[in-house]
């Protein structure tokens, strides 16, 4: 028992260290700008202590209690994130029916996922910009260099994404360990000199601040919320490290370091009001300013990396769940399947970050655009958690509802305060989220209509019995049979593939061995190889295979071949002909899709990655057969 405990601990500690470099980058760099933004609304003793109290208790309630204590328990076979929670709370039935509550919450879950892209755009821009702004404290000469240096760092960051983060992952953890150590030490020095700031641990100080300032405090809450942005990343990245390492890193290092630093900034401003212009960098002695700026820049790059990697994972999940078209996904590590690179998304995020820096030009201006998307995502997570707790853990309705209402009220207050930022930049992440939500639902609706249309052509079993393969081949109604194996990809689980019908219609041939392959996505992150395939023999010449993949997996023909071998079913790609249907979408005036949605779906379909490339099919063994489809 002691040996088992020691072995578990030896694995947990290294994972906790590596998690520092991925999970806590966003929330760990918030001290660069969060408290500074709060000071724009008052700097008396009561104001400073009240704001620090609000920050501390926001970290405790929303991050420690909600995410670390509760949400991390809602793992979908080890994976986390809003889409994983959605799949856990509302597993999609085989008939795709979810009920009214399921449909509403699914819509909210997809909207929350879309909003995370807005967070992924703003976080790199505001984090790197706030770190480079430290140069302004050294000399006004550097003022005009802030924007160019920020742009150079961001362009460099997105340029190296293609190489992956595996080689530098352990370095990231060590850098963030140093970063959090510096946060805690700098804050502790000021707290020792001005211990009166410790009164901020009393939650009544924060409540008193809200009561005294009344409606004006709503503006401050929007800035206070900046201290907890990144809390969602703790849950989203759980699949990479596990629940225990994340909890250990947060409870024993990250939270104490953040608390000490925020209180240290408050103590500094109490003793030196002039430090309010940039309290974080004023914590450091003059000789340490250059090294601190360098360390802060490295920390913000790491924080940005975490959001970029999270966007890649989110996109993969959305593709597998049918909410985004196929995109090129490149694996950057042979050992870790989660380390991926999506070129199209990387270019889009990089261009958006550069545009934000050029447009807003300061971290304070960007702070006005930051927060509203995250609050909506947190509210969605709380709502989904209610259904997951009731379904998975069988929690009783009243206590579950009470817990979620408490968190919901806190997050609603933060949302109301951030809503005041809409006209000052908050519209940006909302627009990004709304556009992506529209596109994601458009793709889901469009693909569903196409599947139904294919399913209505002819059931596969009816087709097999109609062509008379079991009869005498010399009969006039029987097609000519050629040697070899053919695999026909099919989007419908029961219909006849269009490529099969067209090949028979125009070439009048059928292969000796025919496999109709339907690739389905399950609402679990991973499907074990023995459970991957369902193989049905229709008449000895035709086989129907359903290949199931989780939402964290990329379906490839090599994986299907390996899974088939476990069931003693041979597929040799080098000796097999693969048939794909290439859809040419033709717009019509039929009901069901608006003209705008129909046009958007056609554009997305035309720009989707080629199916042969996506499934890694051998190019010299693949045939695509086109068919116009009215949509």
C-alpha positions as MATLAB code, in Angstrom:
seq = 'XXXXXXXXXXXXXXXXXXXXXXXXXXXXXXXXXXXXXXXXXXXXXXXXXXXXXXXXXXXXXXXXXXXXXXXXXXXXXXXXXXXXXXXXXXXXXXXXXXXXXXXXXXXXXXXXXXXXXXXXXXXXXXXXXXXXXXXXXXXXXXXXXXXXXXXXXXXXXXXXXXXXXXXXXXXXXXXXXXXXXXXXXXXXXXXXXXXXXXXXXXXXXXXXXXXXXXXXXXXXXXXXXXXXXXXXXXXXXXXXXXXXXXXXXXXXXXXXXXXXXXXXXXXXXXXXXXXXXXXXXXXXXXXXXXXXXXXXXXXXXXXXXXXXXXXXXXXXXXXXXXXXXXXXXXXXXXXXXXXXXXXXXXXXXXXXXXXXXXXXXXXXXXXXXXXXXXXXXXXXXXXXXXXXXXXXXXXXXXXXXXXXXXXXXXXXXXXXXXXXXXXXXXXXXXXXXXXXXXXXXXXXXXXXXXXXXXXXXXXXXXXXXXXXXXXXXXXXXXXXXXXXXXXXXXXXXXXXXXXXXXXXXXXXXXXXXXXXXXXXXXXXXXXXXXXXXXXXXXXXXXXXXXXXXXXXXXXXXXXXXXXXXXXXXXXXXXXXXXXXXXXXXXXXXXXXXXXXXXXXXXXXXXXXXXXXXXXXXXXXXXXXXXXXXXX';
ca = [
       0.000    0.000    0.000;
       2.864    2.343    0.815;
       4.587    1.427   -2.453;
       1.409    2.146   -4.412;
       1.035    5.531   -2.738;
       4.679    6.338   -3.467;
       4.310    5.302   -7.126;
       1.193    7.428   -7.568;
       2.885   10.402   -5.958;
       5.982   10.004   -8.170;
       3.760   10.282  -11.243;
       1.547   13.076   -9.905;
       4.287   15.547   -9.034;
       5.909   15.610  -12.512;
       2.471   15.926  -14.122;
       1.630   18.803  -11.774;
       4.849   20.547  -12.832;
       4.132   20.122  -16.552;
       0.530   21.258  -15.964;
       1.891   24.587  -14.743;
       3.109   25.282  -18.263;
      -0.182   24.492  -19.979;
      -3.156   24.786  -17.650;
      -2.385   27.842  -15.525;
      -0.786   30.214  -18.015;
      -3.896   32.340  -18.603;
      -5.009   32.745  -15.003;
      -1.366   32.974  -13.889;
      -0.657   36.074  -15.987;
      -3.818   37.930  -14.906;
      -1.905   39.839  -12.148;
      -0.210   41.762  -14.964;
      -3.388   43.736  -15.676;
      -6.366   42.717  -13.479;
      -5.707   44.778  -10.320;
      -4.466   47.743  -12.368;
      -7.828   47.951  -14.152;
      -9.696   47.873  -10.813;
      -7.822   50.953   -9.555;
      -9.412   53.209  -12.135;
     -12.510   53.358   -9.929;
     -11.035   54.422   -6.562;
      -7.825   54.029   -4.515;
      -8.732   54.691   -0.867;
      -7.890   52.108    1.819;
     -11.448   50.768    1.813;
     -11.483   50.648   -1.997;
      -8.190   48.762   -2.288;
      -8.959   46.292    0.486;
     -12.463   45.769   -0.887;
     -11.221   45.083   -4.407;
      -8.528   42.662   -3.179;
     -11.172   40.874   -1.096;
     -13.395   40.504   -4.161;
     -10.474   39.121   -6.171;
      -9.485   36.627   -3.455;
     -12.982   35.308   -2.927;
     -13.642   35.126   -6.670;
     -10.587   32.876   -6.957;
     -11.734   30.790   -4.003;
     -15.388   30.385   -4.984;
     -15.251   30.186   -8.766;
     -11.929   28.422   -9.250;
     -11.193   26.476   -6.053;
     -14.736   25.404   -5.189;
     -16.478   25.299   -8.554;
     -13.821   24.156  -11.015;
     -11.187   22.431   -8.871;
     -13.619   20.988   -6.348;
     -16.657   20.123   -8.480;
     -16.361   20.558  -12.253;
     -13.143   18.542  -12.492;
     -15.127   15.554  -11.224;
     -17.307   15.708  -14.362;
     -14.838   13.970  -16.651;
     -15.997   12.266  -19.822;
     -13.770    9.174  -19.726;
     -10.936   11.377  -18.511;
     -11.561   14.307  -20.889;
     -12.852   17.745  -19.942;
     -14.055   20.896  -21.660;
     -17.461   22.310  -22.473;
     -18.105   19.944  -25.415;
     -17.067   16.932  -23.326;
     -19.432   18.117  -20.574;
     -22.191   18.602  -23.141;
     -21.722   15.032  -24.367;
     -21.782   13.802  -20.767;
     -24.923   15.712  -19.816;
     -26.815   14.987  -23.046;
     -25.488   11.902  -24.833;
     -26.798   11.921  -28.380;
     -29.160    9.051  -29.054;
     -28.808    6.887  -32.129;
     -31.949    8.561  -33.484;
     -30.411   12.005  -32.750;
     -33.318   12.968  -30.485;
     -32.416   14.875  -27.351;
     -35.721   16.308  -26.198;
     -36.526   19.991  -25.690;
     -34.223   20.504  -22.685;
     -31.428   18.650  -24.446;
     -31.839   20.713  -27.616;
     -31.751   23.996  -25.679;
     -28.720   23.025  -23.600;
     -26.963   21.650  -26.676;
     -27.440   25.011  -28.351;
     -26.060   26.798  -25.289;
     -23.131   24.389  -25.133;
     -22.215   25.007  -28.764;
     -22.538   28.771  -28.218;
     -20.254   28.499  -25.191;
     -17.717   26.594  -27.275;
     -17.919   29.243  -29.995;
     -17.264   31.962  -27.415;
     -14.051   30.196  -26.349;
     -12.594   31.100  -29.730;
     -13.087   34.750  -28.797;
     -11.118   34.079  -25.623;
      -8.446   32.345  -27.698;
      -8.068   35.451  -29.839;
      -7.952   38.051  -27.048;
      -5.771   36.192  -24.509;
      -2.533   36.119  -26.570;
      -2.972   39.768  -27.547;
      -3.693   41.169  -24.066;
      -1.175   38.918  -22.270;
       1.835   39.658  -24.476;
       0.932   43.339  -24.778;
       0.645   43.768  -20.997;
       4.069   42.156  -20.490;
       5.850   44.260  -23.110;
       4.263   47.417  -21.666;
       6.629   46.973  -18.722;
       9.305   48.571  -20.937;
       7.521   51.891  -20.541;
       8.535   51.955  -16.871;
      12.225   51.736  -17.746;
      12.242   54.707  -20.091;
       9.743   56.667  -22.224;
      12.095   55.914  -25.126;
      10.614   52.425  -25.297;
       7.010   53.627  -25.643;
       7.030   53.481  -29.426;
       8.549   49.970  -29.375;
       5.724   48.304  -27.438;
       3.431   47.644  -30.416;
       6.179   46.463  -32.846;
       7.733   44.135  -30.249;
       4.322   42.696  -29.368;
       3.585   42.021  -33.030;
       6.987   40.369  -33.548;
       6.429   38.081  -30.554;
       2.917   37.110  -31.685;
       3.984   36.436  -35.276;
       6.856   34.303  -33.984;
       4.526   32.444  -31.615;
       2.077   31.462  -34.345;
       4.897   30.675  -36.782;
       6.348   27.919  -34.589;
       3.029   26.157  -33.965;
       3.683   23.713  -36.800;
       6.578   22.225  -34.843;
       4.422   21.361  -31.824;
       5.001   21.913  -28.111;
       6.254   18.473  -27.128;
       9.935   19.397  -27.180;
       9.478   22.433  -24.954;
       6.616   21.220  -22.744;
       8.804   20.434  -19.757;
      10.595   23.792  -20.142;
       7.234   25.561  -20.010;
       6.495   23.975  -16.635;
       9.836   25.060  -15.178;
       9.405   28.628  -16.428;
       5.930   28.847  -14.892;
       7.246   27.384  -11.629;
       9.738   30.252  -11.519;
       6.974   32.694  -12.483;
       4.647   31.658   -9.658;
       7.557   31.645   -7.195;
       8.328   35.243   -8.188;
       4.652   36.214   -7.923;
       4.459   34.901   -4.375;
       7.826   36.316   -3.268;
       7.200   39.832   -4.629;
       3.805   39.937   -2.972;
       5.069   38.545    0.326;
       7.701   41.287    0.633;
       5.031   43.975    0.461;
       2.647   42.125    2.786;
       5.349   41.872    5.469;
       5.896   45.628    5.231;
       2.177   46.459    5.203;
       0.309   43.597    6.964;
      -2.908   45.632    7.148;
      -3.762   44.288    3.684;
      -4.439   40.857    5.248;
      -7.847   42.144    6.310;
      -8.838   41.532    2.670;
      -9.270   37.844    3.565;
     -12.456   38.891    5.343;
     -15.225   38.486    2.736;
     -17.218   41.216    4.488;
     -14.728   43.772    3.150;
     -15.710   42.894   -0.400;
     -19.403   42.917    0.463;
     -18.958   46.290    2.170;
     -17.290   47.651   -0.974;
     -20.218   46.520   -3.134;
     -22.728   48.005   -0.681;
     -21.032   51.399   -0.413;
     -20.430   51.871   -4.119;
     -23.790   50.419   -5.115;
     -24.330   50.572   -8.888;
     -20.818   51.958   -9.506;
     -19.370   48.697   -8.163;
     -20.763   46.885  -11.207;
     -18.071   48.525  -13.302;
     -15.371   47.311  -10.899;
     -16.716   43.739  -10.978;
     -15.939   43.654  -14.685;
     -12.281   44.324  -13.852;
     -12.302   41.933  -10.875;
     -13.446   39.179  -13.206;
     -10.176   39.484  -15.149;
      -8.511   37.698  -12.229;
     -10.437   34.454  -12.861;
     -10.319   34.325  -16.659;
      -8.535   31.110  -17.475;
     -10.467   29.111  -14.891;
     -12.205   27.249  -17.724;
      -8.780   26.030  -18.918;
      -8.398   23.938  -15.755;
     -11.301   21.805  -16.916;
     -10.577   21.941  -20.657;
      -7.024   20.596  -20.211;
      -7.899   17.903  -17.682;
      -7.510   15.147  -20.267;
      -3.821   15.921  -20.705;
      -2.854   15.657  -17.032;
      -5.695   14.243  -14.951;
      -7.672   15.727  -12.099;
      -5.255   15.158   -9.197;
      -2.160   16.895  -10.684;
      -4.235   19.966  -11.570;
      -5.764   20.079   -8.096;
      -2.343   19.703   -6.485;
      -0.747   22.457   -8.562;
      -3.631   24.855   -7.896;
      -4.028   24.257   -4.169;
      -0.368   24.181   -3.204;
       1.248   26.667   -5.588;
      -0.912   28.641   -7.994;
      -3.617   29.893   -5.618;
      -1.159   30.865   -2.819;
       1.097   32.660   -5.326;
      -1.816   34.580   -6.879;
      -3.251   35.512   -3.476;
       0.122   36.768   -2.228;
       0.736   38.783   -5.380;
      -2.664   40.471   -5.455;
      -2.397   41.360   -1.775;
       1.166   42.575   -2.365;
      -0.018   44.859   -5.164;
      -2.708   46.219   -2.853;
      -0.188   46.807   -0.043;
       2.158   48.615   -2.456;
      -0.522   51.001   -3.694;
      -1.579   51.730   -0.096;
       1.970   52.839    0.721;
       2.736   54.413   -2.660;
      -0.334   55.657   -4.582;
       1.880   56.528   -7.577;
       2.405   52.791   -8.152;
      -1.235   52.498   -9.248;
      -0.198   53.160  -12.872;
       1.332   49.663  -13.070;
       1.393   48.005   -9.627;
       2.668   44.651  -10.843;
       5.974   45.894  -12.236;
       6.421   48.379   -9.381;
       6.538   45.382   -7.030;
      10.018   44.617   -8.342;
      13.116   46.564   -7.260;
      14.761   48.634   -9.991;
      17.548   46.139  -10.651;
      15.025   43.331  -11.226;
      12.806   45.155  -13.704;
      14.542   43.913  -16.845;
      14.594   40.244  -15.746;
      10.946   40.515  -14.634;
       9.874   41.911  -18.006;
      11.660   39.031  -19.713;
      10.082   36.456  -17.407;
       6.637   38.054  -17.802;
       6.992   37.947  -21.589;
       7.896   34.255  -21.445;
       4.954   33.573  -19.130;
       2.514   35.363  -21.456;
       3.835   33.437  -24.451;
       3.232   30.208  -22.530;
      -0.256   31.417  -21.558;
      -0.955   32.188  -25.199;
       0.320   28.748  -26.216;
      -2.164   27.112  -23.862;
      -5.091   28.966  -25.452;
      -3.885   28.195  -28.967;
      -3.480   24.478  -28.188;
      -6.905   24.521  -26.532;
      -8.423   25.996  -29.698;
      -6.880   23.173  -31.738;
      -8.388   20.555  -29.396;
     -11.771   22.299  -29.384;
     -11.822   22.354  -33.188;
     -11.017   18.650  -33.363;
     -13.896   17.893  -31.001;
     -16.269   20.077  -33.029;
     -15.291   18.352  -36.287;
     -15.838   14.898  -34.833;
     -19.186   15.894  -33.336;
     -20.323   17.229  -36.706;
     -20.261   20.969  -36.023;
     -17.358   21.967  -38.265;
     -16.216   20.793  -41.715;
     -13.100   18.703  -42.165;
      -9.822   20.565  -41.728;
      -6.241   19.419  -42.065;
      -5.083   18.073  -38.691;
      -1.367   17.438  -38.258;
      -0.024   15.417  -35.331;
       3.144   17.008  -33.961;
       4.067   14.173  -31.594;
       4.415   10.445  -32.144;
       3.792    9.732  -28.467;
       0.978   12.143  -27.534;
      -2.158   12.108  -29.682;
      -3.422   15.364  -28.155;
      -0.573   17.436  -29.604;
      -1.984   18.598  -32.917;
      -1.694   21.498  -35.325;
      -4.462   22.867  -37.573;
      -2.948   25.235  -40.173;
      -6.180   26.990  -41.200;
      -7.125   27.777  -37.605;
      -3.581   28.867  -36.731;
      -3.512   31.413  -39.570;
      -6.925   32.769  -38.577;
      -6.005   33.129  -34.885;
      -2.662   34.753  -35.723;
      -4.218   37.291  -38.076;
      -6.930   38.115  -35.523;
      -4.390   38.664  -32.710;
      -2.279   40.976  -34.875;
      -5.393   42.940  -35.853;
      -6.422   43.300  -32.186;
      -3.041   44.692  -31.134;
      -3.026   47.169  -34.010;
      -6.638   48.166  -33.360;
      -6.668   48.466  -29.540;
      -2.959   49.365  -28.997;
      -2.937   48.861  -25.196;
      -3.780   46.180  -22.651;
      -6.195   48.570  -20.891;
      -8.172   49.024  -24.107;
      -8.201   45.275  -24.712;
      -9.390   44.675  -21.145;
     -12.654   46.337  -22.152;
     -13.201   43.581  -24.708;
     -12.186   40.818  -22.315;
     -14.492   38.961  -19.963;
     -17.982   38.922  -21.404;
     -17.391   35.797  -23.511;
     -15.791   33.989  -20.571;
     -18.700   34.784  -18.221;
     -21.196   33.357  -20.706;
     -19.070   30.230  -21.069;
     -18.898   29.824  -17.286;
     -22.675   30.218  -16.996;
     -23.132   27.556  -19.660;
     -20.736   25.226  -17.839;
     -22.701   25.680  -14.615;
     -25.976   24.842  -16.390;
     -24.526   21.748  -18.063;
     -22.984   20.633  -14.773;
     -26.469   20.495  -13.219;
     -27.656   17.984  -15.813;
     -24.408   15.988  -15.665;
     -24.557   15.738  -11.849;
     -28.171   14.580  -11.982;
     -27.550   12.063  -14.757;
     -24.100   10.676  -13.947;
     -23.890   10.882  -10.161;
     -27.636   10.741   -9.481;
     -27.444   13.783   -7.201;
     -30.733   14.904   -5.695;
     -32.473   17.789   -7.403;
     -32.602   20.306   -4.526;
     -28.932   20.297   -3.407;
     -27.721   20.197   -7.008;
     -29.978   23.090   -7.940;
     -28.876   25.062   -4.877;
     -25.177   24.669   -5.701;
     -25.676   25.682   -9.329;
     -27.880   28.645   -8.393;
     -25.177   30.015   -6.071;
     -22.543   29.826   -8.797;
     -25.037   31.090  -11.352;
     -25.809   34.198   -9.278;
     -22.106   35.028   -8.884;
     -21.447   34.536  -12.587;
     -24.585   36.480  -13.515;
     -23.291   39.445  -11.503;
     -20.006   39.234  -13.383;
     -21.868   38.950  -16.682;
     -23.957   42.040  -15.877;
     -20.799   43.999  -15.075;
     -19.063   42.830  -18.233;
     -22.161   43.672  -20.276;
     -21.337   47.314  -19.571;
     -18.233   46.812  -21.740;
     -20.183   45.877  -24.858;
     -19.947   49.314  -26.457;
     -16.279   49.656  -25.490;
     -14.997   46.481  -27.117;
     -17.070   43.726  -25.530;
     -18.963   43.445  -28.803;
     -15.906   41.827  -30.393;
     -15.898   38.399  -28.668;
     -19.700   38.336  -28.868;
     -19.527   38.886  -32.625;
     -16.853   36.207  -32.992;
     -18.896   33.759  -30.928;
     -22.170   34.559  -32.706;
     -20.679   34.144  -36.189;
     -19.014   30.847  -35.250;
     -22.201   29.591  -33.570;
     -24.138   30.364  -36.757;
     -21.566   28.547  -38.891;
     -21.354   25.543  -36.545;
     -25.123   25.062  -36.441;
     -25.315   25.633  -40.199;
     -22.868   22.813  -40.815;
     -24.734   20.482  -38.442;
     -28.092   21.218  -40.095;
     -26.722   20.957  -43.639;
     -24.955   17.646  -43.083;
     -28.051   16.245  -41.389;
     -30.174   17.146  -44.443;
     -27.695   15.469  -46.792;
     -27.580   12.288  -44.689;
     -31.367   12.086  -44.709;
     -31.401   12.537  -48.468;
     -28.910    9.724  -48.984;
     -30.750    7.458  -46.567;
     -33.927    7.927  -48.593;
     -32.324    6.764  -51.866;
     -32.373    3.020  -51.137;
     -31.760    0.940  -48.007;
     -28.516   -1.019  -48.321;
     -30.078   -4.423  -47.606;
     -32.718   -3.808  -50.265;
     -30.007   -2.837  -52.760;
     -27.938   -5.973  -52.062;
     -30.911   -8.279  -52.549;
     -31.989   -6.466  -55.728;
     -28.763   -6.918  -57.708;
     -28.824  -10.698  -57.456;
     -25.249  -11.362  -56.454;
     -26.302  -14.593  -54.826;
     -27.734  -15.806  -58.091;
     -26.056  -17.084  -61.253;
     -23.628  -14.455  -62.602;
     -24.510  -15.197  -66.203;
     -28.068  -13.948  -65.712;
     -28.794  -10.711  -67.516;
     -29.784   -8.850  -64.395;
     -26.556   -9.600  -62.554;
     -23.664   -7.115  -62.871;
     -20.236   -8.247  -63.974;
     -18.074   -9.088  -60.981;
     -14.394   -8.094  -60.960;
     -11.669   -9.333  -58.669;
     -10.546   -7.442  -55.607;
     -11.985   -5.523  -52.678;
     -13.839   -2.216  -52.841;
     -14.568    0.061  -49.885;
     -17.439    2.530  -50.287;
     -17.606    5.338  -47.743;
     -21.136    6.090  -46.623;
     -22.487    8.989  -44.570;
     -25.765    7.163  -43.905;
     -25.795    4.273  -41.401;
     -28.373    2.302  -43.388;
     -28.600    3.738  -46.908;
     -26.729    2.729  -50.051;
     -23.625    4.813  -50.826;
     -24.071    7.092  -53.797;
     -20.607    6.101  -55.078;
     -21.725    2.461  -55.194;
     -24.893    3.286  -57.128;
     -23.067    5.503  -59.621;
     -20.265    2.972  -60.158;
     -22.806    0.244  -60.863;
     -24.889    2.523  -63.075;
     -22.047    3.710  -65.310;
     -19.541    0.817  -65.195;
     -21.943   -2.124  -64.698;
     -19.441   -3.898  -62.456;
     -19.267   -4.965  -58.845;
     -16.246   -6.231  -56.931;
     -15.962   -9.727  -55.519;
     -15.750   -8.275  -52.007;
     -17.528   -5.021  -51.153;
     -17.324   -3.123  -47.884;
     -19.729   -0.310  -47.074;
     -18.015    1.805  -44.429;
     -19.881    4.201  -42.168;
     -17.783    6.338  -39.791;
     -19.702    7.402  -36.694;
     -18.680    9.729  -33.890;
     -19.524    8.704  -30.340;
     -20.073   11.157  -27.477;
     -17.041    9.802  -25.641;
     -13.461   11.046  -26.133;
     -11.947    7.700  -27.097;
     -13.222    4.339  -28.308;
     -11.083    1.286  -27.570;
      -9.791   -0.598  -30.595;
     -11.672   -3.842  -29.787;
     -14.930   -1.852  -29.688;
     -14.087    0.218  -32.764;
     -15.876   -1.793  -35.454;
     -19.230   -3.458  -35.954;
     -19.037   -5.822  -38.919;
     -22.162   -7.286  -40.536;
     -22.070   -9.762  -43.418;
     -24.982   -9.113  -45.761;
     -24.578  -11.969  -48.252;
     -20.933  -13.073  -48.233;
     -19.986  -10.548  -50.916;
     -21.201   -7.418  -49.139;
     -20.145   -6.317  -45.665;
     -21.359   -3.336  -43.680;
     -18.852   -1.851  -41.239;
     -19.593    0.856  -38.694;
     -16.378    2.419  -37.404;
     -16.820    4.391  -34.186;
     -14.431    7.129  -33.119;
     -14.469    9.389  -30.078;
     -14.596   13.173  -30.315;
     -10.870   13.407  -29.467;
      -9.834   11.029  -32.267;
      -9.102   11.543  -35.956;
     -10.495    8.652  -38.063;
      -7.893    7.168  -40.421;
      -7.932    4.128  -42.648;
      -4.877    2.689  -40.875;
      -6.750    2.645  -37.545;
      -9.754    0.987  -39.202;
      -7.494   -1.659  -40.763;
      -5.879   -2.384  -37.389;
      -9.263   -2.650  -35.666;
     -10.522   -4.985  -38.394;
      -7.504   -7.262  -37.929;
      -8.510   -7.799  -34.286;
     -11.798   -9.215  -35.565;
      -9.970  -11.387  -38.131;
     -11.338   -9.295  -40.982;
      -8.670   -8.448  -43.529;
      -8.442   -5.108  -45.330;
      -5.249   -4.562  -47.324;
      -5.124   -0.859  -48.391;
      -2.554   -1.568  -51.125;
      -4.934   -4.076  -52.738;
      -8.191   -2.242  -52.094;
     -10.027    0.359  -54.172;
     -11.625    3.152  -52.136;
     -14.706    4.895  -53.522;
     -15.751    8.299  -52.277;
     -18.732   10.410  -53.207;
     -17.858   13.995  -54.107;
     -20.883   16.180  -53.483;
     -21.571   19.161  -55.726;
     -24.097   21.255  -53.842;
     -26.716   23.060  -55.901;
     -28.712   25.831  -54.154;
     -32.484   25.597  -54.441;
     -35.490   27.439  -53.081;
     -36.638   24.500  -50.979;
     -37.778   25.092  -47.413;
     -35.675   24.171  -44.400;
     -32.668   26.470  -44.812;
     -32.597   30.219  -45.303;
     -30.736   31.546  -48.382;
     -27.951   32.953  -46.183;
     -27.517   29.719  -44.239;
     -27.635   27.700  -47.474;
     -24.953   29.891  -49.067;
     -22.775   29.624  -45.947;
     -23.073   25.839  -45.950;
     -22.082   25.613  -49.617;
     -19.007   27.787  -49.032;
     -17.976   25.709  -46.002;
     -18.487   22.476  -47.939;
     -16.350   23.665  -50.851;
     -13.536   24.643  -48.489;
     -13.611   21.461  -46.408;
     -10.537   19.263  -46.606;
     -10.699   16.538  -49.212;
     -12.071   13.336  -47.669;
      -9.277   11.176  -49.117;
      -6.647   13.349  -47.418;
      -8.588   13.546  -44.167;
      -8.985    9.771  -43.842;
      -5.365    9.197  -45.050;
      -6.422    7.073  -48.028;
      -3.759    5.972  -50.536;
      -4.082    8.422  -53.426;
      -3.370    5.819  -56.102;
      -6.155    3.557  -54.796;
      -8.912    6.182  -54.396;
     -11.701    7.026  -56.842;
     -14.079    9.953  -56.341;
     -17.484    9.932  -58.008;
     -19.387   13.178  -58.198;
     -23.091   13.803  -57.809;
     -25.037   17.083  -57.747;
     -27.148   17.458  -54.619;
     -29.865   20.051  -54.189;
     -29.656   21.761  -50.828;
];
